[in-house]
Amino acid sequence: MVKKYEMDMTSGNLFKKILVFALPLMFSSILQLLYNACDIIIIGRFRSHTALSAISSTGALINLIVNLFIGLSVGSNILMARCYGAKDEEKASKVAHTSVLVSFIMGIVLALFGFFFARDLLLLMGSPSDVIDLATIYVQIFFLGMPFNLLYNFGASLLRASGDTKRPLFFLLISGLFNIGANLIFVLLFNMSTDGVALATVLSQIISSILVLITLIKEKGYCHISFKKLKIDLNVLGEMSKIGLPAGLQGTIFSLSNVLIQSSINLFGSYVMAGNGAASNIEGFVYVSMNAFYHASLSFTSQNVGAKKYENINKVLKYSLFYVILFGGVLGIGGSLLSKYLLQIYTSDIDVIQIGIIRMGIISASYFLCGMMDVQVGSLRGLGHSFVPMIISLLGVCGLRILWIYTIFNATMNLGLLYASYPISWIIAFIAEFICYQIIYSKEVSSKLKANKISNCSI
């Protein structure tokens, strides 16, 4: 029997269910992104463009460090979804308890690392002297919230595996509203700068993590957490790492190329950094909207593998690709056309706005290509293949962008050509992943489908 917040991803109208699953997750991600957007808007409006540049320049660095650990939550999601599909409650309990404990331990490690090495890493990225002090404070405070950030992400991944994307949305709505209020109080009332918006973000993350933890404690069945049972199951951790570490490495590889691109952007000075940061933040809303369908392809594929409903796997991929092209195309192209007006929300500086328009004209308009690439990755991971997309990302995305920076960009120092490396790398990666998916499907899934048909005929 399917509980109130759960979803059977193996039967019924999968086209409709994917949308029902993705929409709350989409809104949750948008609310989560509003943490950073609120930081940037308030700083851009009430402080100098230098403070705006300081926050804008930290995103690539934060993602580079965090993504490796967040990738493990993908392994947690896949294992839990397979437990749901196979109706294995005993293993599900081990997955849940291992995930929660591992997330908090990793969060403490990240908090210490980020706090003590923030300035050195920003200097390696070439942060300008007028930005480095404000950026360092922001990164240090942000990383102190990592135990709560990871706890929320791992907890939410467990709930998503069962089809529950509604309660995480509610939790982020509460914490997001708190974040906005705290930002205004710290910046306007207490006259704080990047330290104020970082502190507001951390406090918001504490609220969302507490809410998701309470939910897991009260939950009955698969995702239930008991403090008495909190321990790391080495077999589960091994499985989680086998799936999650390649996913984390892929995210880190992406972030590495973005750090190099950010370092190249830093060469143009604080005005270009501010315009790039504001445009990137707007594009983030397009990305997280598409990313909801990546999670849908991941969870739906995993549950169907666990339930041995192999006939649904291609359907999940096709439906997810349809939705991601629709949402990514409409939002990305729409954002590009309205870029001038959207950027004015962040800043009134004309020079900063013009830089943002250049970026959005290239990246935002083609962002649906990134969504297609991610959905294909979700299907591959759901089938248990995390290593393949990692290698493709290493060569087709990171490798190409690094080569692009040191050849075409260095030869021209043209900002538009630097941004062009994004859509080109997305196209190449998607084609390579699609080919790999077809090979894996024909070798592994097709044979299981035939075996199922023979078994049904013999009955």
Secondary structure, DSSP 8 states (H G I E B T S, - for coil): ---TT---TTSS-HHHHHHHHHHHHHHHHHHHHHHHHHHHHHHHHHS-HHHHHHHHTTHHHHHHHHHHHHHHHHHHHHHHHHHHHHT-HHHHHHHHHHHHHHHHHHHHHHHHHHHHHHHHHHHHTT--TTTHHHHHHHHHHHHHTHHHHHHHHHHHHHHHHTT--HHHHHHHHHHHHHHHHHHHIIIIIS---HHHHHHHHHHHHHHHHHHHHHHHHH--STT---GGG----HHHHHHHHHHHHHHHHHHHHHHHHHHHHHHHHHTT-HHHHHHHHHHHHHHHHHHHHHHHHHHHHHHHHHHHHHTT-GGGHHHHHHHHHHHHHHHHHHHHHHHHHTHHHHHTTT---HHHHHHHHHHHHHTGGGTHHHHHHHHHHHHHHHTT--HHHHHHIIIIIIIHHHHHIIIIIHHH--HHHHHHHHHHHHHHHHHHHHHHHHHHIIIIIHHHHHHHHHHHHH-
